[in-house]
């Protein structure tokens, strides 16, 4: 007859089960190197015209060849569309350290998000008309920077083809169309809006440009939030997607790395939890990388791990609440709150677990949940660090500034420090880097692109 385990032995046995479920989230050196090799291979495929179509990381040219140099002056408008909330900004540039900004937020009505595309661009035009009237800009002519944070392919600074919607948008007759032309058409029907040129860019490119205004060594822009992506400065000789020769030696590339792994390149390190999350998602087989690193998904991974731990009897005495069985019910903000507590304190964790249907939990349950959150968030940070280290080494400059934005980077406890330390371990020792958090980077970057493009046209 076997002996009963002591309470301490029970605690240790349960934690061992939790650890076992979390093992796939701990990336050893060999796995990190494999991911790095696959990432660089996908970057090269994305840049090559013969393999571009087969690459998960599309590496779309942005046609941004010049970055701000501090000489740009004037008034510039920006339309920053990053979701159902969008902004219009007026940037008045007097000097490098003298930038005045007027901005206003707008909310897109739900019926517009899912209605005809024409109505969406009419809403943008109406909002811009109201903005121009409010700030008494009726008699002025502007260049407009248009941040459009959706997967798109550009054929110039003035052409952006929408590849797919996300973030709750389902507007008809826009996918496959040039969104700049759609916006221009809507604006042209307004007598009080005088736009000379519209220059389009995505959000990470905008962050990079915004950061480059103050930090000339900026070569990478990254967003780490509900979704993730990165843009970086590539040598023109490596970009094989042009038929014509270019005057500049470099161009910014929009990686669209959210799709990294869509065709199985990362299957060697994906866990069963990743596969289950993907299968149950509204877009199976897509944005594979984001589903491992982004704020939209990390909480769901934690929930799936918790369910397995409960089924194994390692948490909450094996009791499965109704709430925890609901898809996406455990949020990444919960993870952040749990990891922000001082070790050995559980008040916030208990409050969160009560909302998940658990009123009576042990300290050990709280510790196990914190452990799960830490492993999931650390893997997110590790994966992004691997990709950024690859880009730093690929650019090859001795010192690089990385413009960064996004709520995970901004708010998740210790994420910034852990990311910096991991990149330092991975990057070549001769390459130094620094993160610079941008302020309103997507809006400022759009207006500054209009400024740079206008300045370059004036020189020609």
NORNORCOR-V366337 format. One line per field, one symbol per residue. phi: phi as a letter, one per 40 degrees, with the letter a starting at -180 (. if undefined). psi: psi as a letter, one per 20 degrees, with the letter a starting at -180 (. if undefined). A space follows every 50 residues. Layout:
BEGIN
phi->???
psi->???
END
This chain:
BEGIN
phi->.cccccdcccccccccccdcccdccccccccdcccdcccccccccccccc bdccccccfcccgcbbbdbgccbhbabbbbbbiccbbbbbbbbbadbbbb bbaacbbccdcccbccddcccccdccccccccccbfbccbbbcbcbcbcb dabbbacbbbcccacafgcaccgbdgbccccccdcccccbccbbbcabbb acccccccccccdbbcccbbbbbbacbbaabacbcdcccccbcccbcccb acbccfcdcdgdbgcbccbcccccccdcccccbdgbfdcdcbbcccbdcc cccccdccccdcgcbffgcbccccccdgccbcccddccccccdgbbccdc ccccccgbcbbcdcdcccccccdccccccdcdcccdcccccdcccgccab bbcbahccccbcdgccccccccccccccccbbaacbccbfcccccccccd cccccccccc
psi->pqqqqrgghgghgghhgggghihiioorhggghgggghghhhghhhiphh ighiqhnhlppijoiprqjiipqapqqponojahprqpqopoohrhjnpp ppqpqqppqhhhhjaqhhhghhggggghghghghjlkhjqpqpppnoolq pqpqirijpoophqrakipkpqkgpiqohghggggghijphjpnpgqppq rrhhgggggghhhhoijpippqpnchrqrqqroqphiiojjqhqqqhrir qppohlihjpjhkjhjhijqrhhggggghirimqjrlgghiihqhhhghh ggghggghhghijiqkkjporhhiippjhpqhhggghgiiqppiqjgggh gghhijjohoqrhhggghghgggghghhhgggghggghhghghggjqhpp popqrqhggghppjggghgghgghhhqqhioqrpqopqolhhgghghhgh gghgghhhh.
END
